[in-house]
Amino acid sequence: MHSRSDLLRGLGNGLPIGLGYLSVSFGFGIMASRAGLSVAETTLISLTNLTSAGQAAGVDVIASHGSLMEMALVQLTINIRYALMALTLSQKLGSRFTLPRRLLAAYGITDEIFAVCAAEKGEIQPSYMYGVILIATIGWVLGTFLGAAAGSLLPQAVTDALGIVLYGMFIAIIVPPARRERPVLFTVAVAAGLSLVCRYLLTMLSGGFAVILCAVVAAAAAAWLFPIKDEEEEDAA
């Protein structure tokens, strides 16, 4: 009975995430369809990879006929943050989380799911986390399917307009913190500037390696110029 109530509560807390994913993944579906992927291939990508930025970059690598090594490096660079989120959540997992259950839960760690689960008071139970992941995954996969199907049927002008939905989400994510914090604004500006350089000057670089270069250089520059003080340094100050 307790597990059932946790599942229902997880479904309820994850419903807003699922509805948001439904609209955002629609844009990914259209983008993948325009890149030449079938509806089944596009839907399978979203079912096995819950990462909007990683999927978008992955489609670019596929469209440019990149190598498997390039794909692996791109995904590692973009998605390594999920490992850090998993480490944080591992401190809140209840005793019912056996190793197989932890591996299953790791499938569904995204930025939004992490935020909802991290805000949960007390220990996180498997049924609760599965509920959040399930409803979010349904929204993401369903939106992808609808977007891919629409991309293969709608006129080019319409798909071009709808294809900006995914990029609109990325902008919505980075603008608020960039307005509040200079390090974030600096990182975004450097990455955007390097992206333009790769696009118009370093044309020999593929899209995948361009993403890696922009992300690593921008992050390294921000870490060097805006180091985060540890607690001991803050206490001494």
C-alpha positions in Angstrom: 0.0 0.0 0.0 2.8 2.3 0.9 4.6 1.6 -2.5 1.4 2.3 -4.4 0.9 5.7 -2.7 4.5 6.6 -3.4 4.0 5.7 -7.1 0.9 7.8 -7.4 2.6 10.7 -5.7 5.6 10.3 -8.0 3.3 10.3 -11.0 1.6 13.5 -9.8 4.9 15.3 -9.1 6.2 14.2 -12.5 3.2 15.2 -14.5 4.3 18.8 -15.1 7.7 17.4 -16.3 5.9 15.1 -18.7 3.7 17.9 -20.1 6.8 20.1 -20.6 8.7 17.2 -22.3 5.7 16.6 -24.6 6.1 20.0 -26.2 9.9 20.2 -26.2 10.4 16.7 -27.6 8.0 17.6 -30.4 10.7 19.9 -31.7 13.3 17.2 -31.4 11.1 14.9 -33.4 10.8 17.4 -36.2 14.5 18.1 -36.1 15.4 14.4 -36.4 12.9 13.9 -39.2 14.5 16.7 -41.1 17.9 15.0 -40.6 16.6 12.0 -42.5 15.7 9.7 -39.6 12.5 7.6 -39.7 9.7 8.0 -37.2 10.7 4.6 -35.6 14.4 5.5 -35.4 13.6 8.9 -33.9 11.2 7.5 -31.3 13.7 4.8 -30.3 16.4 7.4 -29.7 14.1 9.2 -27.2 13.1 6.0 -25.6 16.7 5.0 -24.9 18.2 8.4 -24.3 16.5 11.0 -22.0 18.8 13.9 -22.8 17.6 16.7 -25.0 20.9 18.4 -25.6 22.6 15.0 -26.1 20.0 13.8 -28.5 20.1 17.1 -30.5 23.9 16.9 -30.8 23.7 13.2 -31.6 21.4 13.8 -34.5 23.9 16.4 -35.8 26.6 13.8 -35.7 24.5 11.3 -37.5 23.5 13.8 -40.1 27.1 14.7 -40.7 28.1 11.0 -40.9 30.4 11.3 -37.9 32.3 8.4 -36.4 31.2 6.3 -33.3 34.2 7.8 -31.4 33.0 11.3 -32.2 29.5 10.4 -31.0 30.8 8.9 -27.8 33.0 11.9 -27.0 30.1 14.3 -27.7 27.7 12.4 -25.4 30.4 12.2 -22.7 31.0 15.9 -22.8 27.3 16.9 -22.8 25.9 14.3 -20.4 28.7 13.9 -17.8 26.6 16.2 -15.5 24.2 13.3 -15.0 26.9 11.3 -13.2 27.2 14.2 -10.7 23.4 14.3 -10.3 23.4 10.6 -9.7 26.1 10.8 -7.0 24.0 13.5 -5.2 20.8 11.6 -5.4 22.5 8.4 -4.1 22.8 10.1 -0.7 19.0 10.3 -0.5 18.0 6.9 -1.7 16.2 4.6 0.8 17.3 1.2 1.9 14.9 -0.4 -0.7 17.1 0.8 -3.5 19.0 -2.4 -4.3 21.7 -2.3 -7.1 19.3 -3.4 -9.9 16.8 -0.7 -8.7 19.6 1.9 -8.7 20.6 1.0 -12.2 16.9 1.3 -13.4 16.6 4.7 -11.7 19.8 5.9 -13.3 18.1 5.6 -16.7 15.7 8.4 -15.8 18.0 11.0 -14.2 17.5 14.3 -16.1 17.8 17.9 -14.9 14.1 18.2 -14.1 13.7 14.8 -12.6 16.8 15.4 -10.5 15.4 18.7 -9.2 12.0 17.1 -8.2 13.7 14.1 -6.5 16.3 16.2 -4.8 13.6 18.4 -3.3 11.8 15.4 -1.8 11.9 15.5 2.0 13.5 12.5 3.6 14.6 9.3 1.8 13.5 8.7 -1.8 11.7 5.4 -2.3 11.9 3.4 -5.5 8.2 3.6 -6.3 8.2 7.4 -6.0 11.2 7.8 -8.3 9.8 5.3 -10.8 6.6 7.3 -10.9 8.4 10.5 -11.7 10.5 8.8 -14.4 7.6 6.9 -15.9 5.3 9.9 -16.6 8.2 12.1 -17.8 9.4 9.4 -20.2 5.9 8.9 -21.6 5.7 12.7 -22.3 9.2 12.7 -23.9 8.7 9.7 -26.1 5.1 10.6 -27.1 6.1 14.1 -28.1 9.0 12.8 -30.1 6.8 10.4 -32.0 4.2 13.1 -32.7 7.0 15.5 -33.9 8.7 12.9 -36.1 5.3 12.0 -37.6 4.4 15.6 -38.2 7.9 16.3 -39.7 7.3 13.7 -42.4 3.9 15.1 -43.3 3.9 18.9 -42.8 5.2 21.3 -45.3 8.9 22.5 -45.0 7.9 26.0 -44.0 5.9 24.7 -41.1 8.5 22.2 -39.9 11.1 24.9 -40.0 9.0 27.1 -37.7 8.2 24.3 -35.3 11.8 23.1 -35.3 12.9 26.0 -33.1 11.0 24.7 -30.1 14.0 22.6 -28.8 16.3 25.6 -29.1 13.8 27.8 -27.4 14.0 25.5 -24.4 17.8 25.8 -24.3 17.5 29.6 -24.4 14.9 29.5 -21.6 17.3 27.5 -19.5 20.4 29.6 -19.9 18.9 33.2 -19.9 17.7 33.4 -16.2 21.0 32.2 -14.6 23.0 34.2 -17.1 21.2 37.4 -16.0 21.9 36.6 -12.4 25.5 35.3 -12.4 28.5 36.7 -14.4 30.3 33.3 -14.6 27.3 31.8 -16.4 27.0 34.7 -18.7 30.7 34.5 -19.5 30.5 30.8 -20.2 27.5 31.2 -22.5 29.2 34.1 -24.4 32.5 32.2 -24.9 30.7 29.1 -26.0 28.5 31.1 -28.5 31.6 32.9 -29.8 33.5 29.7 -30.3 30.5 28.2 -32.0 30.5 31.0 -34.6 34.3 30.6 -35.1 33.8 26.8 -35.7 30.9 27.5 -38.0 32.5 30.1 -40.3 36.2 29.7 -39.8 37.1 26.3 -38.6 34.9 24.6 -41.2 37.1 21.5 -41.2 35.7 20.6 -37.8 32.7 18.4 -37.7 29.6 19.4 -35.7 30.4 16.9 -33.0 34.0 18.0 -32.4 32.9 21.6 -32.5 30.5 20.9 -29.6 33.3 19.3 -27.7 35.7 22.2 -28.3 33.1 24.9 -27.4 32.0 23.1 -24.2 35.4 22.2 -22.9 37.1 25.5 -23.6 34.2 27.6 -22.3 34.0 25.6 -19.1 37.7 25.6 -18.5 37.9 29.3 -19.0 35.1 30.0 -16.6 36.6 27.6 -14.0 40.0 29.5 -14.3 38.5 33.0 -14.1 35.7 32.3 -11.7 36.8 29.6 -9.3 34.4 28.5 -6.7 35.7 28.9 -3.1 35.5 26.0 -0.8 33.9 26.3 2.6 37.3 26.7 4.4 38.3 29.7 2.2 34.9 31.3 2.7 35.2 30.9 6.5 38.7 32.4 6.5 37.4 35.4 4.4 
